[in-house]
Amino acid sequence: MSFNVKILGCGSALPTTYRNATAQIVTHNGRMFLIDCAEATQVLMRRHGIRFGSLNHIFISHLHGDHFFGLFGLLSSLGLMGRHGTVWIHSPSRLQNMLESEFSPIDIKELGFEVKFAPLDPEGFALTYDDKNLEVYSFPLRHRVATWGFVFREKPALRNIIKECIEQYGLSIAEIVAIKNGSDLRLQDGTVVPNRELTIDPPKIKSYAFVTDTTKLRSVISAVKGVDVLYHEATYDNSFAERALQTYHCTAGQAAEVARDAGVGKLVIGHFSGRYNSVGLLEKQAREVFPNSIAAWDGMEFEV
């Protein structure tokens, strides 16, 4: 299954000429998800050829403007484009009242499509989205306002049956289904053919984690344990460790420590302060702790 991420913006509170504030598109098996929605997100979606009509689920990490101010315009544009299908917003519960207030007296229902809200659980690692191939979990971070990270994790696929076995044993549909679910095959003479001789392993389960606007947390290490790709905020270089603590953010080195201790496959750092025209120093500092690190850039795309 295809599983990729497109970074629309990797800057922090103040957008610059180099980078927009936070927004990214996760695409899995043809389904598209938006994480955060800073100002100009819909413009960047159009610039990168992303089809608005494919968007059904939006995840908002917290209610600071550089993570959700673009949502109002995006929803309005979807209405103008004749949207009919439901849009789900997974967000802090307070966002529902804010949106309904913003669209008054027009009324959010007059957008022409239904907007449904899935409030994020403040207590711990919690399921917020589920389909036959993918689960999305939220988990609390530590910032100046209630903030969440997200883990996108594939569900285990069925085993792949060896095609030659279908003809060899004259398998019925029911037998094929049972074998793909892990059953052995019992022949008419009582012989048992082990499942491992009938199937091959399915593709490895892949996972992606998004962590932004937080101090370094041990709970994050647990939440993102073993993910293939971790996007983690690195607002400052290591010399600003005290500033990062005061503003509830992380340094590049701290992001890399999380990646190392969680045993992730790859680290992508982002949410850079506007003080950096170049983030080469932050990437260097991350790699000193976790070699498989890379700095994000607007327009970056990668496979999970």
Secondary structure, 3 states (H helix, E strand, C coil): CCEEEEEEECECCCCCCCCCECEEEEEECCEEEEECCCCCHHHHHHHCCCCHHHEEEEECCCCCHHHHCCHHHHHHHHHHCCCCCCEEEEECCHHHHHHHHHCCCCCHHHHCCCEEEEECCCCCCEEEEECCCEEEEEEECCCCCCCEEEEEEECCCCCEECHHHHHHHCCCHHHHHHHHCCCCEECCCCCEECHHHCEECCCCCCEEEEECCCCCCHHHHHHCCCCCEEEEECCECHHHHHHHHHCCCCEHHHHHHHHHHHCCCEEEEECECCCCCCCHHHHHHHHHHCCCEEECCCCCEEEC
